[in-house]
Amino acid sequence: MAFVQRRKGPDVVGLFGLLQPLADGFKLILKEPISPSSANFSLFRMAPVATFTLSLVARAVVPFSYGMVWYWLLYLFAISSLGVYGIIIAGWSSNIGSGRSVAYDRRTN
């Protein structure tokens, strides 16, 4: 299908496609930001950044001994539970309800 639409495949960007994630991220950054007209733009843009940052922080701690595993698991669960606040902030700043999305996210996790 990519050949018919004259698109470059994932193995064309860089050596063996190793630069494809970088190219996709660069393309995503350059896209026009889409937000609801009644949205608080700064909060609406901060919500995904906050969620992504929390996901990185959750994986930053590595237990060094067997006794620390339980503390690491507690930390992992505590930080992972904060990720829902990004959805709440995005819904609140856009003046569109996010309660349903939060309820679904809590139910599936």
MMTF fields as JSON, N, C-alpha, C and O atoms, coordinates in Angstrom:
{
  "mmtfVersion": "1.0.0",
  "mmtfProducer": "UNKNOWN",
  "numBonds": 435,
  "numAtoms": 436,
  "numGroups": 109,
  "numChains": 1,
  "numModels": 1,
  "chainsPerModel": [1],
  "groupsPerChain": [109],
  "chainIdList": ["A"],
  "bondAtomList": [4, 2, 8, 6, 12, 10, 16, 14, 20, 18, 24, 22, 28, 26, 32, 30, 36, 34, 40, 38, 44, 42, 48, 46, 52, 50, 56, 54, 60, 58, 64, 62, 68, 66, 72, 70, 76, 74, 80, 78, 84, 82, 88, 86, 92, 90, 96, 94, 100, 98, 104, 102, 108, 106, 112, 110, 116, 114, 120, 118, 124, 122, 128, 126, 132, 130, 136, 134, 140, 138, 144, 142, 148, 146, 152, 150, 156, 154, 160, 158, 164, 162, 168, 166, 172, 170, 176, 174, 180, 178, 184, 182, 188, 186, 192, 190, 196, 194, 200, 198, 204, 202, 208, 206, 212, 210, 216, 214, 220, 218, 224, 222, 228, 226, 232, 230, 236, 234, 240, 238, 244, 242, 248, 246, 252, 250, 256, 254, 260, 258, 264, 262, 268, 266, 272, 270, 276, 274, 280, 278, 284, 282, 288, 286, 292, 290, 296, 294, 300, 298, 304, 302, 308, 306, 312, 310, 316, 314, 320, 318, 324, 322, 328, 326, 332, 330, 336, 334, 340, 338, 344, 342, 348, 346, 352, 350, 356, 354, 360, 358, 364, 362, 368, 366, 372, 370, 376, 374, 380, 378, 384, 382, 388, 386, 392, 390, 396, 394, 400, 398, 404, 402, 408, 406, 412, 410, 416, 414, 420, 418, 424, 422, 428, 426, 432, 430],
  "bondOrderList": [1, 1, 1, 1, 1, 1, 1, 1, 1, 1, 1, 1, 1, 1, 1, 1, 1, 1, 1, 1, 1, 1, 1, 1, 1, 1, 1, 1, 1, 1, 1, 1, 1, 1, 1, 1, 1, 1, 1, 1, 1, 1, 1, 1, 1, 1, 1, 1, 1, 1, 1, 1, 1, 1, 1, 1, 1, 1, 1, 1, 1, 1, 1, 1, 1, 1, 1, 1, 1, 1, 1, 1, 1, 1, 1, 1, 1, 1, 1, 1, 1, 1, 1, 1, 1, 1, 1, 1, 1, 1, 1, 1, 1, 1, 1, 1, 1, 1, 1, 1, 1, 1, 1, 1, 1, 1, 1, 1],
  "groupList": [{"groupName": "MET", "atomNameList": ["N", "CA", "C", "O"], "elementList": ["N", "C", "C", "O"], "formalChargeList": [0, 0, 0, 0], "bondAtomList": [1, 0, 2, 1, 3, 2], "bondOrderList": [1, 1, 2], "singleLetterCode": "M", "chemCompType": "L-PEPTIDE LINKING"}, {"groupName": "ALA", "atomNameList": ["N", "CA", "C", "O"], "elementList": ["N", "C", "C", "O"], "formalChargeList": [0, 0, 0, 0], "bondAtomList": [1, 0, 2, 1, 3, 2], "bondOrderList": [1, 1, 2], "singleLetterCode": "A", "chemCompType": "L-PEPTIDE LINKING"}, {"groupName": "PHE", "atomNameList": ["N", "CA", "C", "O"], "elementList": ["N", "C", "C", "O"], "formalChargeList": [0, 0, 0, 0], "bondAtomList": [1, 0, 2, 1, 3, 2], "bondOrderList": [1, 1, 2], "singleLetterCode": "F", "chemCompType": "L-PEPTIDE LINKING"}, {"groupName": "VAL", "atomNameList": ["N", "CA", "C", "O"], "elementList": ["N", "C", "C", "O"], "formalChargeList": [0, 0, 0, 0], "bondAtomList": [1, 0, 2, 1, 3, 2], "bondOrderList": [1, 1, 2], "singleLetterCode": "V", "chemCompType": "L-PEPTIDE LINKING"}, {"groupName": "GLN", "atomNameList": ["N", "CA", "C", "O"], "elementList": ["N", "C", "C", "O"], "formalChargeList": [0, 0, 0, 0], "bondAtomList": [1, 0, 2, 1, 3, 2], "bondOrderList": [1, 1, 2], "singleLetterCode": "Q", "chemCompType": "L-PEPTIDE LINKING"}, {"groupName": "ARG", "atomNameList": ["N", "CA", "C", "O"], "elementList": ["N", "C", "C", "O"], "formalChargeList": [0, 0, 0, 0], "bondAtomList": [1, 0, 2, 1, 3, 2], "bondOrderList": [1, 1, 2], "singleLetterCode": "R", "chemCompType": "L-PEPTIDE LINKING"}, {"groupName": "LYS", "atomNameList": ["N", "CA", "C", "O"], "elementList": ["N", "C", "C", "O"], "formalChargeList": [0, 0, 0, 0], "bondAtomList": [1, 0, 2, 1, 3, 2], "bondOrderList": [1, 1, 2], "singleLetterCode": "K", "chemCompType": "L-PEPTIDE LINKING"}, {"groupName": "GLY", "atomNameList": ["N", "CA", "C", "O"], "elementList": ["N", "C", "C", "O"], "formalChargeList": [0, 0, 0, 0], "bondAtomList": [1, 0, 2, 1, 3, 2], "bondOrderList": [1, 1, 2], "singleLetterCode": "G", "chemCompType": "PEPTIDE LINKING"}, {"groupName": "PRO", "atomNameList": ["N", "CA", "C", "O"], "elementList": ["N", "C", "C", "O"], "formalChargeList": [0, 0, 0, 0], "bondAtomList": [1, 0, 2, 1, 3, 2], "bondOrderList": [1, 1, 2], "singleLetterCode": "P", "chemCompType": "L-PEPTIDE LINKING"}, {"groupName": "ASP", "atomNameList": ["N", "CA", "C", "O"], "elementList": ["N", "C", "C", "O"], "formalChargeList": [0, 0, 0, 0], "bondAtomList": [1, 0, 2, 1, 3, 2], "bondOrderList": [1, 1, 2], "singleLetterCode": "D", "chemCompType": "L-PEPTIDE LINKING"}, {"groupName": "LEU", "atomNameList": ["N", "CA", "C", "O"], "elementList": ["N", "C", "C", "O"], "formalChargeList": [0, 0, 0, 0], "bondAtomList": [1, 0, 2, 1, 3, 2], "bondOrderList": [1, 1, 2], "singleLetterCode": "L", "chemCompType": "L-PEPTIDE LINKING"}, {"groupName": "ILE", "atomNameList": ["N", "CA", "C", "O"], "elementList": ["N", "C", "C", "O"], "formalChargeList": [0, 0, 0, 0], "bondAtomList": [1, 0, 2, 1, 3, 2], "bondOrderList": [1, 1, 2], "singleLetterCode": "I", "chemCompType": "L-PEPTIDE LINKING"}, {"groupName": "GLU", "atomNameList": ["N", "CA", "C", "O"], "elementList": ["N", "C", "C", "O"], "formalChargeList": [0, 0, 0, 0], "bondAtomList": [1, 0, 2, 1, 3, 2], "bondOrderList": [1, 1, 2], "singleLetterCode": "E", "chemCompType": "L-PEPTIDE LINKING"}, {"groupName": "SER", "atomNameList": ["N", "CA", "C", "O"], "elementList": ["N", "C", "C", "O"], "formalChargeList": [0, 0, 0, 0], "bondAtomList": [1, 0, 2, 1, 3, 2], "bondOrderList": [1, 1, 2], "singleLetterCode": "S", "chemCompType": "L-PEPTIDE LINKING"}, {"groupName": "ASN", "atomNameList": ["N", "CA", "C", "O"], "elementList": ["N", "C", "C", "O"], "formalChargeList": [0, 0, 0, 0], "bondAtomList": [1, 0, 2, 1, 3, 2], "bondOrderList": [1, 1, 2], "singleLetterCode": "N", "chemCompType": "L-PEPTIDE LINKING"}, {"groupName": "THR", "atomNameList": ["N", "CA", "C", "O"], "elementList": ["N", "C", "C", "O"], "formalChargeList": [0, 0, 0, 0], "bondAtomList": [1, 0, 2, 1, 3, 2], "bondOrderList": [1, 1, 2], "singleLetterCode": "T", "chemCompType": "L-PEPTIDE LINKING"}, {"groupName": "TYR", "atomNameList": ["N", "CA", "C", "O"], "elementList": ["N", "C", "C", "O"], "formalChargeList": [0, 0, 0, 0], "bondAtomList": [1, 0, 2, 1, 3, 2], "bondOrderList": [1, 1, 2], "singleLetterCode": "Y", "chemCompType": "L-PEPTIDE LINKING"}, {"groupName": "TRP", "atomNameList": ["N", "CA", "C", "O"], "elementList": ["N", "C", "C", "O"], "formalChargeList": [0, 0, 0, 0], "bondAtomList": [1, 0, 2, 1, 3, 2], "bondOrderList": [1, 1, 2], "singleLetterCode": "W", "chemCompType": "L-PEPTIDE LINKING"}],
  "groupTypeList": [0, 1, 2, 3, 4, 5, 5, 6, 7, 8, 9, 3, 3, 7, 10, 2, 7, 10, 10, 4, 8, 10, 1, 9, 7, 2, 6, 10, 11, 10, 6, 12, 8, 11, 13, 8, 13, 13, 1, 14, 2, 13, 10, 2, 5, 0, 1, 8, 3, 1, 15, 2, 15, 10, 13, 10, 3, 1, 5, 1, 3, 3, 8, 2, 13, 16, 7, 0, 3, 17, 16, 17, 10, 10, 16, 10, 2, 1, 11, 13, 13, 10, 7, 3, 16, 7, 11, 11, 11, 1, 7, 17, 13, 13, 14, 11, 7, 13, 7, 5, 13, 3, 1, 16, 9, 5, 5, 15, 14],
  "groupIdList": [1, 2, 3, 4, 5, 6, 7, 8, 9, 10, 11, 12, 13, 14, 15, 16, 17, 18, 19, 20, 21, 22, 23, 24, 25, 26, 27, 28, 29, 30, 31, 32, 33, 34, 35, 36, 37, 38, 39, 40, 41, 42, 43, 44, 45, 46, 47, 48, 49, 50, 51, 52, 53, 54, 55, 56, 57, 58, 59, 60, 61, 62, 63, 64, 65, 66, 67, 68, 69, 70, 71, 72, 73, 74, 75, 76, 77, 78, 79, 80, 81, 82, 83, 84, 85, 86, 87, 88, 89, 90, 91, 92, 93, 94, 95, 96, 97, 98, 99, 100, 101, 102, 103, 104, 105, 106, 107, 108, 109],
  "secStructList": [7, 6, 6, 6, 6, 6, 7, 7, 7, 6, 6, 6, 1, 1, 4, 4, 4, 6, 6, 2, 2, 2, 2, 2, 2, 2, 2, 2, 2, 2, 1, 7, 7, 7, 7, 7, 6, 6, 1, 7, 2, 2, 2, 2, 2, 2, 2, 2, 2, 2, 2, 2, 2, 2, 2, 2, 2, 2, 6, 1, 7, 7, 7, 7, 1, 4, 4, 4, 2, 2, 2, 2, 2, 2, 2, 2, 2, 2, 2, 2, 2, 6, 6, 2, 2, 2, 2, 2, 2, 2, 2, 2, 2, 6, 6, 1, 7, 7, 2, 2, 2, 2, 2, 2, 2, 2, 2, 2, 7],
  "xCoordList": [0.825, 0.0, 0.877, 0.536, 1.993, 2.877, 3.455, 3.668, 3.71, 4.24, 3.223, 3.583, 1.954, 0.896, 0.725, 0.5, 0.828, 0.667, 1.972, 2.002, 3.046, 4.371, 4.89, 5.41, 4.734, 5.262, 6.548, 6.776, 7.389, 8.6, 8.252, 7.495, 8.798, 8.548, 9.428, 10.295, 9.216, 9.98, 11.452, 12.247, 11.838, 13.241, 14.034, 15.208, 13.415, 14.077, 14.785, 15.821, 14.252, 14.829, 15.968, 15.732, 17.176, 18.339, 18.752, 18.156, 19.753, 20.273, 19.33, 19.159, 18.729, 17.785, 16.583, 15.967, 16.243, 15.09, 15.306, 14.333, 16.553, 16.827, 16.463, 16.229, 16.412, 16.074, 14.586, 14.169, 13.78, 12.352, 11.638, 10.85, 11.859, 11.188, 11.559, 10.715, 12.814, 13.24, 12.54, 12.109, 12.429, 11.74, 10.259, 9.688, 9.629, 8.215, 8.003, 7.046, 8.886, 8.778, 8.972, 8.263, 9.928, 10.174, 8.96, 8.586, 8.345, 7.152, 5.987, 5.212, 5.871, 4.8, 4.963, 3.978, 6.201, 6.457, 6.129, 5.645, 6.389, 6.174, 4.722, 4.387, 3.855, 2.449, 1.779, 2.205, 0.736, -0.014, -0.742, -1.408, -0.616, -1.315, -2.829, -3.316, -3.543, -4.999, -5.547, -5.24, -6.354, -6.98, -8.355, -8.576, -9.284, -10.61, -10.526, -9.628, -11.457, -11.407, -11.592, -11.082, -12.302, -12.541, -11.523, -11.717, -10.446, -9.483, -8.499, -8.154, -8.061, -6.938, -5.687, -5.306, -5.052, -4.017, -2.83, -2.331, -2.368, -1.179, -1.457, -0.626, -2.597, -2.936, -3.183, -2.807, -3.815, -4.128, -2.852, -2.795, -1.837, -0.553, 0.306, 1.143, 0.109, 0.916, 0.477, 1.288, -0.773, -1.308, -0.564, -0.179, -0.339, 0.409, 1.861, 2.432, 2.453, 3.837, 3.916, 4.843, 2.949, 2.932, 2.75, 3.417, 1.864, 1.635, 2.877, 3.248, 3.513, 4.725, 5.857, 6.596, 5.992, 7.04, 6.826, 7.78, 5.583, 5.3, 5.609, 6.073, 5.356, 5.68, 7.188, 7.649, 7.96, 9.416, 9.941, 10.861, 9.36, 9.792, 9.49, 10.25, 8.399, 8.035, 9.058, 9.244, 9.71, 10.679, 12.116, 13.045, 12.306, 13.649, 14.322, 15.55, 13.562, 14.128, 14.338, 13.437, 15.53, 15.87, 16.285, 17.178, 15.662, 16.063, 17.445, 17.737, 18.289, 19.648, 19.808, 20.784, 18.874, 18.962, 17.563, 16.564, 17.511, 16.228, 15.312, 14.096, 15.864, 15.052, 14.382, 13.386, 14.917, 14.357, 13.255, 12.637, 12.996, 12.013, 10.627, 9.895, 10.25, 8.913, 8.746, 7.674, 9.801, 9.73, 9.633, 8.931, 10.341, 10.296, 8.904, 8.397, 8.288, 6.931, 5.931, 5.039, 6.08, 5.205, 5.369, 4.384, 6.61, 6.9, 6.31, 5.713, 6.479, 5.962, 4.443, 3.911, 3.744, 2.285, 1.827, 0.846, 2.528, 2.15, 2.318, 1.424, 3.436, 3.673, 2.756, 2.271, 2.514, 1.634, 0.207, -0.506, -0.211, -1.579, -1.748, -2.876, -0.649, -0.742, -0.938, -1.259, -0.757, -0.884, -2.271, -2.428, -3.272, -4.643, -4.869, -5.805, -4.025, -4.203, -3.956, -4.507, -3.146, -2.967, -4.262, -4.573, -5.018, -6.312, -7.29, -8.042, -7.283, -8.178, -7.852, -8.76, -6.562, -6.161, -6.539, -7.018, -6.333, -6.69, -8.193, -8.627, -8.986, -10.436, -10.932, -11.835, -10.354, -10.782, -10.383, -11.159, -9.178, -8.718, -9.417, -9.482, -9.94, -10.622, -12.115, -12.827, -12.589, -14.015, -14.85, -16.036, -14.221, -14.905, -14.706, -13.591, -15.743, -15.646, -14.664, -14.57, -13.936, -12.981, -13.305, -12.524, -14.43, -14.79, -14.929, -14.523, -15.497, -15.685, -14.343, -14.147, -13.435, -12.113, -11.338, -10.66, -11.435, -10.744, -11.331, -10.592, -12.649, -13.286, -12.867, -12.632, -12.774, -12.34, -10.882, -10.519, -10.053, -8.632, -8.427, -7.6, -9.15, -9.022, -9.533, -8.993, -10.569, -11.131, -10.189, -10.091, -9.499, -8.633, -7.277, -6.613, -6.847, -5.507, -5.602, -4.583],
  "yCoordList": [-1.183, 0.0, 1.257, 2.243, 1.232, 2.393, 2.663, 3.819, 1.617, 1.796, 2.488, 3.355, 2.109, 2.718, 4.187, 5.019, 4.517, 5.899, 6.686, 7.857, 6.059, 6.68, 7.246, 8.36, 6.449, 6.836, 6.083, 5.0, 6.675, 5.99, 5.026, 5.367, 3.848, 2.852, 3.065, 3.939, 2.276, 2.462, 2.092, 2.466, 1.372, 0.996, 1.955, 1.708, 3.04, 3.978, 5.086, 5.577, 5.489, 6.591, 6.053, 5.315, 6.414, 5.972, 4.554, 3.922, 4.07, 2.73, 1.709, 1.696, 0.868, -0.162, 0.418, -0.277, 1.659, 2.274, 2.681, 2.894, 2.798, 3.131, 4.572, 4.889, 5.44, 6.84, 7.128, 8.282, 6.101, 6.301, 6.91, 7.835, 6.453, 7.101, 8.573, 9.396, 8.907, 10.3, 11.124, 12.248, 10.566, 11.264, 11.437, 12.49, 10.418, 10.525, 11.575, 12.346, 11.613, 12.626, 14.025, 14.949, 14.196, 15.502, 15.956, 17.129, 15.025, 15.346, 15.725, 16.628, 15.04, 15.329, 16.709, 17.42, 17.09, 18.404, 19.522, 20.579, 19.3, 20.338, 20.483, 21.438, 19.562, 19.664, 20.833, 21.269, 21.32, 22.432, 21.956, 20.921, 22.708, 22.291, 22.444, 23.485, 21.42, 21.439, 21.475, 20.606, 22.477, 22.573, 23.196, 23.961, 22.878, 23.489, 25.008, 25.531, 25.702, 27.17, 27.757, 28.842, 27.071, 27.604, 27.091, 27.259, 26.47, 25.846, 26.854, 27.848, 26.573, 27.291, 26.658, 25.546, 27.371, 26.771, 26.248, 25.159, 27.0, 26.566, 25.293, 24.386, 25.217, 23.998, 22.824, 21.69, 23.101, 22.044, 21.442, 20.238, 22.259, 21.787, 21.142, 20.291, 21.533, 20.996, 19.584, 18.817, 19.235, 17.953, 16.748, 15.874, 16.644, 15.483, 15.465, 14.397, 16.64, 16.715, 16.19, 15.456, 16.564, 16.098, 14.583, 13.913, 14.045, 12.604, 11.853, 10.836, 12.35, 11.709, 11.783, 10.816, 12.926, 13.083, 12.115, 11.512, 11.967, 11.024, 9.59, 8.8, 9.248, 7.889, 7.659, 6.55, 8.696, 8.56, 8.492, 7.727, 9.289, 9.298, 7.953, 7.496, 7.327, 6.04, 4.962, 4.023, 5.09, 4.073, 4.454, 3.749, 5.549, 6.051, 5.339, 5.337, 4.743, 4.127, 2.637, 1.936, 2.175, 0.763, 0.237, 0.809, -0.838, -1.368, -2.016, -2.761, -1.725, -2.248, -3.488, -4.223, -3.728, -4.939, -5.526, -4.867, -6.764, -7.444, -6.75, -6.731, -6.184, -5.515, -4.251, -3.803, -3.675, -2.43, -2.66, -1.697, -3.898, -4.183, -3.715, -3.17, -3.913, -3.524, -2.01, -1.504, -1.285, 0.175, 0.642, 1.607, -0.043, 0.311, 0.064, 0.876, -1.047, -1.329, -0.307, 0.133, 0.069, 1.091, 2.414, 3.075, 2.791, 4.016, 3.934, 4.897, 2.785, 2.607, 2.75, 3.425, 2.129, 2.229, 3.646, 4.129, 4.309, 5.675, 6.638, 7.441, 6.574, 7.473, 7.122, 8.019, 5.84, 5.43, 5.901, 6.179, 5.993, 6.444, 7.94, 8.42, 8.683, 10.123, 10.453, 11.596, 9.493, 9.742, 10.169, 10.809, 9.828, 10.19, 11.702, 12.228, 12.393, 13.836, 14.58, 15.662, 14.03, 14.642, 14.649, 15.626, 13.562, 13.486, 14.468, 15.134, 14.56, 15.493, 16.928, 17.712, 17.289, 18.656, 18.971, 20.069, 18.027, 18.259, 18.454, 19.347, 17.638, 17.787, 19.061, 19.711, 19.427, 20.638, 21.89, 22.842, 21.896, 23.091, 23.266, 24.384, 22.201, 22.329, 22.567, 22.713, 22.608, 22.768, 21.634, 21.803, 20.493, 19.284, 18.259, 18.095, 17.586, 16.671, 15.54, 14.993, 15.194, 14.087, 12.998, 12.062, 13.107, 12.13, 10.725, 9.759, 10.608, 9.293, 8.653, 7.457, 9.44, 8.928, 8.512, 7.485, 9.301, 8.972, 7.702, 6.839, 7.582, 6.392, 5.148, 4.09, 5.277, 4.145, 3.801, 2.628, 4.826, 4.598, 3.915, 3.01, 4.322, 3.712, 2.279, 1.418, 2.01, 0.673, -0.308, -1.47, 0.163, -0.737, -0.922, -1.926, 0.007, -0.127, -0.718, -0.905],
  "zCoordList": [0.0, 0.0, 0.0, -0.653, 0.72, 0.749, -0.63, -0.995, -1.396, -2.742, -3.636, -4.432, -3.51, -4.316, -3.949, -4.828, -2.665, -2.216, -2.264, -1.885, -2.723, -2.866, -1.542, -1.483, -0.487, 0.82, 1.087, 0.549, 1.931, 2.354, 3.482, 4.39, 3.417, 4.447, 5.66, 5.65, 6.711, 7.946, 7.818, 8.681, 6.775, 6.639, 5.752, 5.479, 5.3, 4.4, 5.173, 4.724, 6.32, 7.085, 7.943, 8.9, 7.611, 8.377, 8.025, 7.152, 8.692, 8.48, 9.104, 10.323, 8.305, 8.746, 9.483, 10.291, 9.227, 9.868, 11.305, 12.029, 11.747, 13.145, 13.485, 14.651, 12.492, 12.748, 12.554, 12.647, 12.286, 12.052, 13.258, 13.06, 14.5, 15.636, 15.774, 16.129, 15.496, 15.551, 14.472, 14.727, 13.27, 12.186, 12.507, 12.225, 13.092, 13.467, 14.547, 14.482, 15.54, 16.593, 16.047, 16.445, 15.137, 14.525, 13.719, 13.759, 12.989, 12.208, 13.124, 12.809, 14.245, 15.192, 15.817, 16.02, 16.122, 16.714, 15.735, 16.141, 14.45, 13.447, 13.014, 12.312, 13.413, 13.03, 13.734, 14.804, 13.114, 13.698, 14.953, 14.931, 16.045, 17.27, 17.114, 16.673, 17.471, 17.38, 18.795, 19.611, 19.08, 20.392, 20.221, 19.282, 21.118, 21.049, 21.184, 21.844, 20.561, 20.557, 21.95, 22.231, 22.814, 24.158, 25.178, 26.382, 24.71, 25.625, 26.196, 25.557, 27.407, 27.996, 27.385, 27.751, 26.454, 25.614, 26.416, 26.131, 27.41, 28.152, 28.959, 28.978, 29.615, 30.362, 29.426, 29.726, 28.293, 27.333, 26.758, 26.51, 26.547, 26.03, 27.119, 26.818, 28.374, 29.457, 29.86, 30.379, 29.635, 30.093, 29.511, 30.288, 28.205, 27.707, 28.174, 28.397, 28.32, 28.797, 30.227, 30.569, 31.061, 32.449, 32.513, 33.302, 31.7, 31.696, 31.226, 31.811, 30.181, 29.669, 30.685, 30.869, 31.342, 32.349, 33.509, 34.002, 33.942, 35.031, 34.625, 35.447, 33.368, 32.931, 32.898, 33.166, 32.572, 32.605, 34.032, 34.322, 34.923, 36.322, 36.981, 37.834, 36.593, 37.19, 36.859, 37.632, 35.731, 35.329, 35.649, 35.256, 36.352, 36.63, 37.793, 37.878, 38.677, 39.875, 39.626, 39.166, 39.936, 39.783, 41.152, 41.777, 41.636, 42.942, 42.863, 41.928, 43.852, 43.852, 44.717, 44.566, 45.611, 46.425, 46.57, 46.284, 47.014, 47.136, 48.137, 47.942, 49.198, 50.21, 49.704, 50.273, 48.645, 48.109, 47.081, 46.626, 46.706, 45.665, 46.077, 45.251, 47.326, 47.771, 47.759, 47.428, 48.119, 48.055, 46.611, 46.309, 45.723, 44.313, 43.74, 42.965, 44.116, 43.644, 44.18, 43.454, 45.445, 46.013, 45.267, 44.941, 45.003, 44.253, 42.846, 42.364, 42.188, 40.833, 40.793, 39.911, 41.729, 41.766, 42.098, 41.533, 43.006, 43.386, 42.219, 41.952, 41.526, 40.396, 39.226, 38.535, 38.995, 37.896, 38.108, 37.144, 39.35, 39.613, 39.374, 39.264, 39.292, 39.042, 37.568, 37.241, 36.673, 35.242, 34.813, 33.773, 35.592, 35.243, 35.344, 34.742, 36.092, 36.233, 34.925, 34.726, 34.035, 32.718, 31.929, 31.247, 32.019, 31.339, 31.963, 31.252, 33.28, 33.968, 33.585, 33.31, 33.563, 33.214, 31.773, 31.49, 30.855, 29.452, 29.298, 28.57, 29.969, 29.878, 30.519, 29.993, 31.649, 32.345, 31.573, 31.492, 31.003, 30.292, 28.955, 28.445, 28.376, 27.09, 27.246, 26.252, 28.472, 28.764, 28.177, 27.893, 28.001, 27.556, 28.665, 29.159, 29.052, 30.178, 29.958, 28.859, 30.997, 30.905, 31.915, 32.084, 32.579, 33.601, 33.054, 33.699, 31.87, 31.279, 30.933, 31.148, 30.405, 30.055, 31.297, 31.293, 32.355, 33.602, 34.201, 34.676, 34.183, 34.727, 33.941, 34.525, 32.629, 31.811, 32.085, 32.177, 32.215, 32.468, 33.815, 33.922, 34.828, 36.154, 36.125, 36.82, 35.327, 35.278, 34.585, 34.98, 33.553, 32.799, 33.45, 33.194, 34.279, 34.897, 36.243, 36.909]
}
